Amino acid sequence: MSTMPQVPDEMRMKHLELLQTTIGRLGTNSFLIKGWAMTVSGGLITVAMGSAGWAVAVIALMMTSGFWLLDTYYLEQERLFRSLYDRSVAPDSAQVPLFSMDAERYAQSVPWRRVALSRTMALFYGTLALVDIAVALALLTTS
């Protein structure tokens, strides 16, 4: 017989809904960051190719790198909260305190570098960075 007090199902469901809302919000933030990254990088590259020169293309590369780091943070947080959610729905979920939002305990299972270099992140931001570099080099050699 368990010594842990039984938690009503409706309280456990509210906890899971809270976690789902947080995961959804983090996913939305990641999506918005990708949109801003593409817009800012594309705009700066367009300006650089116009008459501004290679320095603006380098600024586009720095902006792309910054968006990559910020998106990595949000994606890492989303994965941490997914781990907390998975643990909360597990059969032995009584070990997860009710309404706990402490996802940091799963930080070792979600390494930052693996998130930053995941296939989707590397393809998206790597492509933007390569375009930025290519334009900067092309403008540098023509000036």
GROMACS elastic network, one bead per residue, 0.5 to 0.9 nm:
[ bonds ]
;  ai    aj funct       b0    kb
    2     5     6  0.78618   500
    2     6     6  0.89419   500
    3     6     6  0.89824   500
    4     7     6  0.88439   500
    4    94     6  0.72973   500
    4    95     6  0.88954   500
    5    94     6  0.87590   500
    6     9     6  0.89353   500
    6    94     6  0.83281   500
    7    10     6  0.84486   500
    7    11     6  0.68394   500
    7    12     6  0.68626   500
    7    94     6  0.82262   500
    7    98     6  0.79950   500
    8    11     6  0.54712   500
    8    12     6  0.65702   500
    8    13     6  0.88235   500
    9    12     6  0.50577   500
    9    13     6  0.60914   500
    9    14     6  0.86351   500
   10    14     6  0.61970   500
   10    15     6  0.86671   500
   11    14     6  0.50733   500
   11    15     6  0.63149   500
   11    16     6  0.87336   500
   11    98     6  0.77790   500
   11    99     6  0.84035   500
   12    15     6  0.50728   500
   12    16     6  0.63172   500
   12    17     6  0.86905   500
   12    88     6  0.84802   500
   12    89     6  0.89193   500
   12    98     6  0.68490   500
   12    99     6  0.79216   500
   13    16     6  0.50297   500
   13    17     6  0.61236   500
   13    18     6  0.85766   500
   14    18     6  0.61542   500
   14    19     6  0.86600   500
   14    99     6  0.81078   500
   15    18     6  0.50903   500
   15    19     6  0.63353   500
   15    20     6  0.86814   500
   15    88     6  0.85961   500
   15    98     6  0.67270   500
   15    99     6  0.50814   500
   15   100     6  0.78337   500
   15   101     6  0.89953   500
   16    19     6  0.50470   500
   16    20     6  0.61100   500
   16    21     6  0.85912   500
   16    85     6  0.67415   500
   16    88     6  0.74192   500
   16    89     6  0.79735   500
   16    99     6  0.83054   500
   17    21     6  0.60989   500
   17    22     6  0.86013   500
   18    21     6  0.51759   500
   18    22     6  0.63197   500
   18    23     6  0.87176   500
   18    99     6  0.80013   500
   18   101     6  0.88225   500
   19    22     6  0.51220   500
   19    23     6  0.61749   500
   19    24     6  0.85752   500
   19    81     6  0.68678   500
   19    82     6  0.80181   500
   19    84     6  0.80539   500
   19    85     6  0.63315   500
   19    99     6  0.86973   500
   19   101     6  0.75342   500
   20    23     6  0.50664   500
   20    24     6  0.60706   500
   20    25     6  0.85691   500
   20    81     6  0.85168   500
   20    82     6  0.83427   500
   20    85     6  0.77088   500
   21    24     6  0.50874   500
   21    25     6  0.61508   500
   21    26     6  0.86694   500
   22    25     6  0.51157   500
   22    26     6  0.62305   500
   22    27     6  0.86144   500
   22    78     6  0.79543   500
   22    81     6  0.76370   500
   23    26     6  0.52038   500
   23    27     6  0.61961   500
   23    28     6  0.86536   500
   23    77     6  0.82998   500
   23    78     6  0.54060   500
   23    79     6  0.81820   500
   23    81     6  0.63119   500
   23    82     6  0.69087   500
   24    27     6  0.50647   500
   24    28     6  0.61685   500
   24    29     6  0.86583   500
   24    78     6  0.81950   500
   25    28     6  0.50535   500
   25    29     6  0.62334   500
   25    30     6  0.86979   500
   25    78     6  0.87141   500
   26    29     6  0.50662   500
   26    30     6  0.62764   500
   26    31     6  0.86978   500
   26    74     6  0.58788   500
   26    75     6  0.71333   500
   26    77     6  0.72417   500
   26    78     6  0.56690   500
   27    30     6  0.50970   500
   27    31     6  0.62591   500
   27    32     6  0.87124   500
   27    74     6  0.74822   500
   27    75     6  0.71242   500
   27    78     6  0.67102   500
   28    31     6  0.50451   500
   28    32     6  0.62050   500
   28    33     6  0.86122   500
   29    32     6  0.51201   500
   29    33     6  0.61495   500
   29    34     6  0.87099   500
   29    71     6  0.80468   500
   29    74     6  0.70260   500
   29    75     6  0.89155   500
   30    33     6  0.51384   500
   30    34     6  0.63722   500
   30    35     6  0.88132   500
   30    70     6  0.83977   500
   30    71     6  0.54509   500
   30    72     6  0.82454   500
   30    73     6  0.88700   500
   30    74     6  0.59579   500
   30    75     6  0.65297   500
   31    34     6  0.52486   500
   31    35     6  0.64642   500
   31    36     6  0.88517   500
   31    71     6  0.84768   500
   32    35     6  0.50548   500
   32    36     6  0.62369   500
   32    37     6  0.85469   500
   33    36     6  0.50659   500
   33    37     6  0.59968   500
   33    38     6  0.85997   500
   33    67     6  0.66350   500
   33    68     6  0.85966   500
   33    70     6  0.77623   500
   33    71     6  0.62877   500
   34    37     6  0.50072   500
   34    38     6  0.62175   500
   34    39     6  0.85759   500
   34    67     6  0.75177   500
   34    68     6  0.83760   500
   34    71     6  0.74090   500
   34   124     6  0.83102   500
   34   125     6  0.85471   500
   35    38     6  0.53010   500
   35    39     6  0.61743   500
   35    40     6  0.85953   500
   36    39     6  0.50368   500
   36    40     6  0.58964   500
   36    41     6  0.82394   500
   36    67     6  0.81436   500
   37    40     6  0.53527   500
   37    41     6  0.58686   500
   37    42     6  0.82291   500
   37    63     6  0.74900   500
   37    64     6  0.60517   500
   37    66     6  0.88668   500
   37    67     6  0.59166   500
   37    68     6  0.81490   500
   37   125     6  0.84054   500
   37   128     6  0.84884   500
   38    41     6  0.52898   500
   38    42     6  0.58292   500
   38    43     6  0.83279   500
   38    64     6  0.81962   500
   38   125     6  0.88541   500
   38   128     6  0.74336   500
   39    42     6  0.52349   500
   39    43     6  0.59679   500
   39    44     6  0.85302   500
   40    43     6  0.51118   500
   40    44     6  0.60653   500
   40    45     6  0.84862   500
   40    60     6  0.73678   500
   40    63     6  0.76663   500
   40    64     6  0.81981   500
   41    44     6  0.52360   500
   41    45     6  0.60595   500
   41    46     6  0.85199   500
   41    57     6  0.84454   500
   41    59     6  0.87887   500
   41    60     6  0.51477   500
   41    61     6  0.74572   500
   41    63     6  0.70548   500
   41    64     6  0.64593   500
   41   128     6  0.72373   500
   41   129     6  0.87902   500
   41   132     6  0.76056   500
   42    45     6  0.51493   500
   42    46     6  0.61063   500
   42    47     6  0.86532   500
   42    60     6  0.81139   500
   42   128     6  0.85093   500
   42   132     6  0.88474   500
   43    46     6  0.51082   500
   43    47     6  0.62748   500
   43    48     6  0.85829   500
   43    60     6  0.85460   500
   44    47     6  0.50409   500
   44    48     6  0.59981   500
   44    49     6  0.85663   500
   44    56     6  0.63601   500
   44    57     6  0.65322   500
   44    59     6  0.77156   500
   44    60     6  0.56580   500
   45    49     6  0.60820   500
   45    50     6  0.85011   500
   45    56     6  0.71535   500
   45    57     6  0.55851   500
   45    60     6  0.66357   500
   45   131     6  0.84962   500
   45   132     6  0.68440   500
   45   135     6  0.72813   500
   45   136     6  0.86780   500
   46    49     6  0.52577   500
   46    50     6  0.62367   500
   46    57     6  0.88774   500
   47    50     6  0.50633   500
   47    51     6  0.67786   500
   47    52     6  0.60984   500
   47    53     6  0.80731   500
   47    56     6  0.73784   500
   47    57     6  0.84245   500
   48    51     6  0.60491   500
   48    54     6  0.62099   500
   48    55     6  0.75500   500
   48    56     6  0.52069   500
   48    57     6  0.56465   500
   48    60     6  0.89169   500
   48   135     6  0.81031   500
   48   136     6  0.81935   500
   48   139     6  0.81842   500
   49    52     6  0.68609   500
   49    53     6  0.64201   500
   49    54     6  0.80063   500
   49    56     6  0.88256   500
   49    57     6  0.82205   500
   49   135     6  0.75499   500
   49   136     6  0.89663   500
   49   139     6  0.74387   500
   50    53     6  0.75356   500
   52    55     6  0.74601   500
   52    56     6  0.63770   500
   52    57     6  0.87579   500
   53    56     6  0.60260   500
   53    57     6  0.71359   500
   53   136     6  0.77384   500
   53   139     6  0.60621   500
   53   140     6  0.75730   500
   53   143     6  0.80105   500
   54    57     6  0.50275   500
   54    58     6  0.63795   500
   54    59     6  0.87576   500
   54   135     6  0.72459   500
   54   137     6  0.71810   500
   54   138     6  0.79328   500
   54   139     6  0.51034   500
   54   140     6  0.55828   500
   54   143     6  0.85226   500
   55    58     6  0.50497   500
   55    59     6  0.63385   500
   55    60     6  0.86918   500
   55   136     6  0.71886   500
   55   139     6  0.89066   500
   55   140     6  0.86010   500
   56    60     6  0.62293   500
   56    61     6  0.86807   500
   56   136     6  0.79437   500
   57    61     6  0.63310   500
   57    62     6  0.87494   500
   57   132     6  0.56547   500
   57   133     6  0.72341   500
   57   134     6  0.88670   500
   57   135     6  0.64230   500
   57   137     6  0.87971   500
   57   139     6  0.84980   500
   58    62     6  0.63085   500
   58    63     6  0.86246   500
   58   132     6  0.68929   500
   58   133     6  0.72091   500
   58   135     6  0.88352   500
   58   136     6  0.61636   500
   59    63     6  0.61408   500
   59    64     6  0.85370   500
   59   132     6  0.87694   500
   60    63     6  0.50336   500
   60    64     6  0.60894   500
   60    65     6  0.85812   500
   60   129     6  0.82833   500
   60   132     6  0.62574   500
   60   133     6  0.89400   500
   61    64     6  0.50262   500
   61    65     6  0.61901   500
   61    66     6  0.86455   500
   61   128     6  0.79269   500
   61   129     6  0.57116   500
   61   130     6  0.85280   500
   61   131     6  0.86440   500
   61   132     6  0.53562   500
   61   133     6  0.68547   500
   61   136     6  0.88262   500
   62    65     6  0.50539   500
   62    66     6  0.62212   500
   62    67     6  0.86941   500
   62   129     6  0.87385   500
   63    66     6  0.50167   500
   63    67     6  0.61879   500
   63    68     6  0.85033   500
   64    67     6  0.51564   500
   64    68     6  0.60826   500
   64    69     6  0.87063   500
   64   125     6  0.68538   500
   64   128     6  0.68921   500
   64   129     6  0.63907   500
   64   132     6  0.84452   500
   65    69     6  0.63035   500
   65    70     6  0.86926   500
   65   125     6  0.77562   500
   65   129     6  0.75247   500
   66    69     6  0.51862   500
   66    70     6  0.62250   500
   66    71     6  0.85493   500
   67    70     6  0.50280   500
   67    71     6  0.59176   500
   67    72     6  0.83424   500
   67   125     6  0.84158   500
   68    71     6  0.51889   500
   68    72     6  0.60376   500
   68    73     6  0.86966   500
   68   116     6  0.75171   500
   68   121     6  0.76277   500
   68   125     6  0.62694   500
   69    72     6  0.50215   500
   69    73     6  0.63650   500
   69    74     6  0.89549   500
   69   116     6  0.73736   500
   70    73     6  0.51430   500
   70    74     6  0.65728   500
   70    75     6  0.87430   500
   71    74     6  0.51851   500
   71    75     6  0.60642   500
   71    76     6  0.84062   500
   71   116     6  0.83088   500
   71   121     6  0.85024   500
   72    75     6  0.51023   500
   72    76     6  0.59082   500
   72    77     6  0.84953   500
   72   112     6  0.74799   500
   72   113     6  0.87765   500
   72   115     6  0.62573   500
   72   116     6  0.52403   500
   72   117     6  0.88414   500
   72   121     6  0.79395   500
   73    76     6  0.51395   500
   73    77     6  0.62194   500
   73    78     6  0.86415   500
   73   112     6  0.79099   500
   73   115     6  0.85796   500
   73   116     6  0.84177   500
   74    77     6  0.50746   500
   74    78     6  0.61293   500
   74    79     6  0.86647   500
   75    79     6  0.62215   500
   75    80     6  0.86146   500
   75   115     6  0.70827   500
   75   116     6  0.85380   500
   76    79     6  0.51530   500
   76    80     6  0.62173   500
   76    81     6  0.87168   500
   76   107     6  0.86668   500
   76   110     6  0.68873   500
   76   111     6  0.79759   500
   76   112     6  0.65543   500
   76   115     6  0.62372   500
   76   116     6  0.84071   500
   77    80     6  0.50110   500
   77    81     6  0.62301   500
   77    82     6  0.85494   500
   77   103     6  0.79732   500
   77   104     6  0.86013   500
   78    81     6  0.52039   500
   78    82     6  0.61516   500
   78    83     6  0.86828   500
   79    83     6  0.62266   500
   79    84     6  0.86765   500
   79   110     6  0.68995   500
   79   115     6  0.88641   500
   80    83     6  0.50899   500
   80    84     6  0.63721   500
   80    85     6  0.86659   500
   80   103     6  0.53750   500
   80   104     6  0.68097   500
   80   105     6  0.83863   500
   80   106     6  0.59794   500
   80   107     6  0.66016   500
   80   109     6  0.82494   500
   80   110     6  0.67020   500
   81    85     6  0.60342   500
   81    86     6  0.84981   500
   81   101     6  0.78766   500
   81   102     6  0.83689   500
   81   103     6  0.54710   500
   81   104     6  0.85400   500
   81   106     6  0.85305   500
   82    86     6  0.60472   500
   82    87     6  0.84808   500
   82   103     6  0.85492   500
   83    86     6  0.50684   500
   83    87     6  0.61375   500
   83    88     6  0.85122   500
   83   103     6  0.74266   500
   83   106     6  0.66969   500
   83   109     6  0.85003   500
   83   110     6  0.87777   500
   84    87     6  0.50720   500
   84    88     6  0.60650   500
   84    89     6  0.88142   500
   84    96     6  0.83141   500
   84   100     6  0.86882   500
   84   101     6  0.78203   500
   84   102     6  0.77559   500
   84   103     6  0.56667   500
   84   104     6  0.89383   500
   84   105     6  0.85763   500
   84   106     6  0.73744   500
   85    89     6  0.63966   500
   85    90     6  0.87123   500
   85   103     6  0.89638   500
   86    89     6  0.54004   500
   86    90     6  0.62919   500
   87    90     6  0.51755   500
   87    91     6  0.85809   500
   87    92     6  0.81616   500
   87    93     6  0.61394   500
   87    95     6  0.86683   500
   87    96     6  0.72031   500
   88    91     6  0.83796   500
   88    92     6  0.81954   500
   88    94     6  0.78176   500
   88    95     6  0.82823   500
   88    96     6  0.60510   500
   88    97     6  0.86915   500
   88    98     6  0.87258   500
   89    92     6  0.81084   500
   89    93     6  0.59303   500
   90    93     6  0.50691   500
   90    94     6  0.87610   500
   91    94     6  0.81108   500
   92    95     6  0.64188   500
   92    96     6  0.84607   500
   93    96     6  0.54713   500
   93    97     6  0.83726   500
   94    97     6  0.68581   500
   94    98     6  0.80809   500
   96    99     6  0.85109   500
   96   100     6  0.69683   500
   97   100     6  0.53635   500
   97   101     6  0.89635   500
   98   101     6  0.89736   500
  100   103     6  0.81946   500
  101   104     6  0.87525   500
  102   105     6  0.66148   500
  102   106     6  0.87411   500
  103   106     6  0.58767   500
  103   107     6  0.74597   500
  104   107     6  0.51499   500
  104   108     6  0.85609   500
  105   108     6  0.76089   500
  105   109     6  0.88673   500
  106   109     6  0.54446   500
  106   110     6  0.67762   500
  107   110     6  0.52527   500
  107   111     6  0.66537   500
  107   112     6  0.84392   500
  108   111     6  0.59448   500
  108   112     6  0.89991   500
  110   113     6  0.87927   500
  110   114     6  0.74431   500
  110   115     6  0.73390   500
  111   114     6  0.54433   500
  111   115     6  0.65393   500
  111   116     6  0.89106   500
  112   115     6  0.51792   500
  112   116     6  0.62312   500
  112   117     6  0.86726   500
  113   116     6  0.50706   500
  113   117     6  0.60853   500
  113   118     6  0.83382   500
  114   117     6  0.52512   500
  114   118     6  0.57801   500
  115   118     6  0.51745   500
  115   119     6  0.88522   500
  115   121     6  0.77286   500
  116   119     6  0.88784   500
  116   121     6  0.62710   500
  116   122     6  0.72743   500
  117   120     6  0.80942   500
  117   121     6  0.60966   500
  117   122     6  0.53416   500
  117   123     6  0.89289   500
  118   121     6  0.53675   500
  118   122     6  0.59422   500
  118   123     6  0.84036   500
  119   122     6  0.52762   500
  119   123     6  0.60021   500
  119   124     6  0.85235   500
  120   123     6  0.51943   500
  120   124     6  0.60542   500
  120   125     6  0.84343   500
  121   124     6  0.52737   500
  121   125     6  0.58452   500
  121   126     6  0.74649   500
  122   125     6  0.55273   500
  122   127     6  0.76449   500
  123   126     6  0.52089   500
  123   127     6  0.57995   500
  123   128     6  0.85416   500
  124   127     6  0.54850   500
  124   128     6  0.65407   500
  124   129     6  0.88093   500
  125   128     6  0.50029   500
  125   129     6  0.59833   500
  125   130     6  0.84570   500
  126   129     6  0.50163   500
  126   130     6  0.60124   500
  126   131     6  0.85669   500
  127   130     6  0.51091   500
  127   131     6  0.62331   500
  127   132     6  0.85951   500
  128   131     6  0.52235   500
  128   132     6  0.62122   500
  128   133     6  0.86814   500
  129   133     6  0.60985   500
  129   134     6  0.84898   500
  130   133     6  0.50419   500
  130   134     6  0.59489   500
  130   135     6  0.84938   500
  131   134     6  0.50549   500
  131   135     6  0.60862   500
  131   136     6  0.84578   500
  132   135     6  0.53367   500
  132   136     6  0.61139   500
  132   137     6  0.86290   500
  133   136     6  0.50501   500
  133   137     6  0.60664   500
  133   138     6  0.84590   500
  134   137     6  0.52145   500
  134   138     6  0.60303   500
  134   139     6  0.85323   500
  135   138     6  0.50222   500
  135   139     6  0.60162   500
  135   140     6  0.83590   500
  136   139     6  0.52385   500
  136   140     6  0.59656   500
  136   141     6  0.86532   500
  137   141     6  0.61541   500
  137   142     6  0.86267   500
  138   141     6  0.53803   500
  138   142     6  0.63602   500
  138   143     6  0.88147   500
  139   142     6  0.51862   500
  139   143     6  0.61868   500
  140   143     6  0.54254   500
